Amino acid sequence: MLSEVFLSFVVSSAIACVLTLAQYLYKSKCDQIKCGCISIHRVVDLEVGDTTTPIELPPTMRQPEKRGPSLDSLIKK
């Protein structure tokens, strides 16, 4: 006799908890994780040393056009 709203809340909360736990495990600096019968060994040194260089945009090919007089001087206040 549980309503659909309650069941959707429970399911979405469980998914959110699992995703948050996975995020914490991914960001942890442990090189070996054991949980029950599951054991994960990963190389943390490669993940820490991974630095990406920013992408540099090429310079513009043409010079900016010269601007004419502003129309603000023609508008009366």
Phi, psi and omega in degrees: 000030177273141181281163181293327180295316179295317180295319178293326176295316181295316182293315180292326176293319178296318178296318179297320179295318180295318179293322177293318177298318178296323178295316178297320179294323180291322182277350182290155181261013178286139180266347177220128181235129177237128178220101182067238180265003181259130178230128181239127175239126181223158181268106184280332182300323179291325181287324180289321183280359183281102176242132180259140178272143180291149180279128179266132179279144180289153178293156181293148184278331182236155179286150177295145181292147178286136182269145177277188180295149182283148177278353180296329180290337181275339182278127180274138181264000000 
